[in-house]
Amino acid sequence: MNKIIGVLIIVCGIALSLYLGVYVCLIGGIVQIIEAVKQTPVPTLDVAWGIVRVLLSSLVGWGSFALCFVTGGAFLADS
């Protein structure tokens, strides 16, 4: 049972890292930058947060995967 849970956590970690890294941070950051630039007085804070989201997207993706991988690996090591 621990093997199934460990593999399931690792697979969910892959899906979570792709969702957070690609969709939330990378695509969300690009959309935030575009929407901020469209506004008449350009809000610099929105542009800055969009740039930060794009730059940190790989860190967020890898971090969430690493957390789930370590947890799943602990379940696999116990079995």
N, C-alpha and C positions, 0 to 999 in steps of 0.2 A: 504494500500500500504506500510506503514511503517513496518507492521509486516512481510510482504514478504521480504522486503529489509533487515530487521534485521536478519531474519532466514537465508537468503542467505549469508549475511556477516559472520555469525557464521559458517555455513557449509563450506564456502570457507576458513575461518580461520583454521578449522580442517585440510583441505587438504593442506593448505600452511604450517602449522606447521609440518605435517608429511613429506612433501617434504623437507623443510629446515632442520629439525632436523635429520631425518633418512637418506635421500639420500645425501643431500649436505654435511652435517657436519660429520655424523657417517661413512657412506660408503665412502664418498670422503676423509675423513681423513685417514681411513684404507688403501685405495688405494694409497694415497699420501705417507704414511709411507712405504708401500711395494715397490713402485717405487723408493723411495729414497734409500732404503737399497740395491736394485739391482745394483745401480751405483757403479762403481769401487772406486772413492774417495767419501765416503758417505757424502753428504751435510747435516751437522748437523742442519742447519736452516730449511731445508725441513722436516726433521724428527720432529723437535720441533713444527713447524706449524701443522703438521699432528696430533701430540699428543694434541695440543691445540684445534684443530677442534673436535677431538673425545671427549675431556673432556667437551667442551662447547656445545655439540650437544643438550643436554636436555634443557639447558638454552635458546638456540636459538629457539627450538621448543615450549617450554612453553611461551616464550616471545612473539613470533608471534601469538600464539593462544590467549594469554591474550589481546593483542592489538586489535585483531579482535573481541573478545568476548565483550570487553568494548564498542567498537563502535557499534556492533550489539545490545547490550543491551540498548544503548542509543536510537537507533531507536525503539526498542520494548517498551521502557518506554514512548516514545512520543505518541504512538498510543492508 
